[in-house]
Amino acid sequence: MNINIPFGKPNISEKEIEGMIKVMESGILVHGQKTKEFEDEFAKRIGTNNAISVSSCTAGLHLSLFVNNIGPGDRVAVPAMTHVSTAHVIELQGAIPVFIDVKKDTGNMDTDILHKESKNGSLKAIMPVHYLGLACEMDTIMNIADESNALVIEDCALSLDGKYGNKKTGSIGDCGCFSFYPVKHMTTIEGGMVTTNNDELAKIIRKSRAFGYNKEMGDRTRPGIYDVDKLGFNYRMNEVEAVVGLNQINKLDDSLIKRKRNYEIIKSYIIKNNLLFIFPDKSLKSISSYYCMNIIYMDVNKNIRNELQDYLKSLNIGTSIHYPSAVPFFTYYRNKYNFKSNEFPVAQMIGERTLSIPLAPHVSEKEAHKIGKALIEFINAL
Ligand SMILES: Cc1ncc(COP(=O)(O)O)c(C=O)c1O
């Protein structure tokens, strides 16, 4: 019998559905208590003073640049291998993305290149992306940021519960942005969160996510009366999303155990072939959030990624790719900045060769063995 294993599958149970119905029946769909409760729970989990719910990780990243007045002429460092979201928000602000190639052993920003770029011209912000959930070298990044007086905005879209030393990702830089898109560690359908220990920053992000109103709903003495003293967006999370999030948080501990178990099982097969590179789950002070397991076939003369993806699909094993191109080589960026084709060799190699294997809790122990076996059989038959 075929086992159908998608790359990602939201883990929704009765509690989320009951919660959603209750919220719908209450008539309070935005500006309610659930959003506040969810923010408090999330801040506790990450270990920050504040968490501000938003409509997506992209909204959170955008707000983080916007409220810090990062705009035209400002240079912002971003890894060349990331979701386009991290770079797009820089463009949306009219700032200049300074793409940094990544390290081939982790896929994270190469801090030697970052350091050089910080000497080439001042950086207003650094946006480390914890690739596939493994924290970047945050000590070095924070030192470079201190030297250049740059803000650090962590992109934690794939690193919920990932750790650097004894800190969670999202609690190290000036702020961290999380994604609750359906196949992430937890979902709110769409949604995101900004975490920060800076109370002033939290206050201004809160204000800018809702039009720049000077008073939140509960603080208004007369309904409908407010002033607007700054620009803002409508990047709020609604109450239905928040109640889903509140129930999802409770599943994270179990999810992490299963993700790690699946990683170990699949790895036990893959390490039998030394031409297969697996992105690590630990490095120096970093411990992964086990978002997915990425592999690269190292024979430079043969790129078997697409064949392998098709083979796994034929066995009903879903995969994904993180990410399909170095961001500077997506058409928009290539046309605008005219990068040379050899400028970001590691990011480009990863984009061409990496394959993401599912680890999430919908993958049972038996299915993890099936995936491991399928991978090694395919590779050994080459
Ligand atoms: C690294 C990274 N940053 C940002 C995003 C965007 O997240 P969202 O869809 O919540 O805006 C993603 C989406 O997958 C991502 O992988």
The ligand as an SDF file (V2000), in Angstrom:
LIG
                    3D

 16 16  0  0  0  0  0  0  0  0999 V2000
   12.7990   32.5970    5.4940 C   0  0  0  0  0  0  0  0  0  0  0  0
   11.4070   33.0870    5.2300 C   0  0  0  0  0  0  0  0  0  0  0  0
   11.0880   34.3560    5.5100 N   0  0  0  0  0  0  0  0  0  0  0  0
    9.8440   34.8310    5.3080 C   0  0  0  0  0  0  0  0  0  0  0  0
    8.8530   34.0400    4.7820 C   0  0  0  0  0  0  0  0  0  0  0  0
    7.4770   34.6140    4.5360 C   0  0  0  0  0  0  0  0  0  0  0  0
    6.5640   34.1810    5.5020 O   0  0  0  0  0  0  0  0  0  0  0  0
    5.0140   34.5840    5.3740 P   0  0  0  0  0  0  0  0  0  0  0  0
    4.4280   33.6910    4.3320 O   0  0  0  0  0  0  0  0  0  0  0  0
    4.4380   34.3120    6.7390 O   0  0  0  0  0  0  0  0  0  0  0  0
    4.9510   36.0050    5.0200 O   0  0  0  0  0  0  0  0  0  0  0  0
    9.1300   32.7180    4.4730 C   0  0  0  0  0  0  0  0  0  0  0  0
    8.0780   31.8550    3.9180 C   0  0  0  0  0  0  0  0  0  0  0  0
    8.2280   30.6780    3.7350 O   0  0  0  0  0  0  0  0  0  0  0  0
   10.4360   32.2140    4.6980 C   0  0  0  0  0  0  0  0  0  0  0  0
   10.7570   30.9530    4.3910 O   0  0  0  0  0  0  0  0  0  0  0  0
  1  2  1  0
  2  3  1  0
  2 15  2  0
  3  4  2  0
  4  5  1  0
  5  6  1  0
  5 12  2  0
  6  7  1  0
  7  8  1  0
  8  9  2  0
  8 10  1  0
  8 11  1  0
 12 13  1  0
 12 15  1  0
 13 14  2  0
 15 16  1  0
M  END
$$$$
